[in-house]
Amino acid sequence: PLRAMGSFWAMRLRRPANAPSHALLLILCVTIFFTVSLAAVDTLDRGDGGHFRYATMFWKKTGDMESNTVEFTLESAWRYSYGKQHFVPQVTSAGDTVVKINGAVTPQVDFGDSSPPQFLEAGKITAFSETEDWFLAEEVFTHTFATPNNRGMPWRVAFTGCCRVTGVTNGGDGSFSMSMDVDLLTAVESIRIVSLPVVFLLRQDMTSPQFKLATSGSDPRLESVMWEMGNVNADPAPVALDETGKVTFLGPYTSTTGYQLFHLQAYARTTTRAAVPVDIILNATSRGLPRPQWSAVTQLFNHPYTSPLSITNLDDFRAAAYPGFPLQVQFAGFQAEALSSIGFTVGRLPPGAFVSTVSGMGHRIEDPAHLTLHFNPCPSQRGIMPACLDVTDSEGVAATQKCLEIHVEPDPPPSLSLSLFHADGSCEWNCGGGGGG
């Protein structure tokens, strides 16, 4: 029931009764996102309603320092069952599958400088799932502004269109809109929001944060990231978002099926860089439904002069990494008495990072399913490099998103250790050393 292209999915499959004894399989399809079956969630519509699922965008300056040329990247997810009938895929000379995306109101990018808008003419398909009924596309736009900013104000770049997926409580089948500011006199690139396209929430304690959004491309020693809510098409909002990116589900919860969909729009900015947007689907599930659980996160190997990763709160955890020293972090989850297989959903990883296949059945806390993240950072990757994951079962039910913040630090320089001894063997002084690779 699961297909992946440009996605990362790893899960242990149950052996069919008529299969040979070696047919216990581990399947690994590497790309940008795990694809997860949501067969139990019929509210991710199958009809003719809206087909917008998810989007985020970010930018960086290109060319020489005197130019005003900017490269914009838009990632967006859409309804697969609609797209395969109405979008015509093409294969480029590089082997990429691209597609032109339309809608009731054609999705477009407006650069805010009176230039013609750009349409999604060649979205590169990086992942799809027939069972979850979505595909993910990435398109890069290059645009040159006449001036670094708009007469002292930032250029405002907007992404708009229609319509949202049917079944979303706040704004289903409605239009969508998000924007970001660009001022080339204050920054040469934006930060980037990292999240899974669909995040599960457990409807239990509506007073506690349930997951945390993450960003990459910032150095916490130089700037801090602050979050704020975007347009959520509801008053009061179904969720709360604090400045650190922690999300708390507020309701109201009116579903009789155990699942209810909401959309969350959020913006992240730093003390020196303007905000960038993300729009994701939240799947609030009833406490009574069987679901996987997180059980442990363990650091296996890292820099010899740092302490092992200690995880006491899975809602907010981080690890230090150093160029030239492989970081290995093992994630574990289970679902008691589960009849389905247990695996992991993994979002976009830092460049160069990869994950193992899944080991362990995950049907008991004593025998959880394990997944190991491997990352050996380069010196140019200094800053925060998040990796977002979730524990899921083959029925499409998940726990909730957890993002490991990997802080890439410069490797401490080596130092020399010297000692001066007297003829009788006594030590007059010594100078210790260490660090470095």
Order of alpha helices (4+ residues) and beta strands (2+ residues): beta-beta-beta-beta-alpha-beta-beta-beta-beta-beta-beta-beta-beta-beta-beta-beta-beta-beta-beta-beta-beta-beta-beta-beta-beta-beta-beta-beta-beta-beta-beta-beta
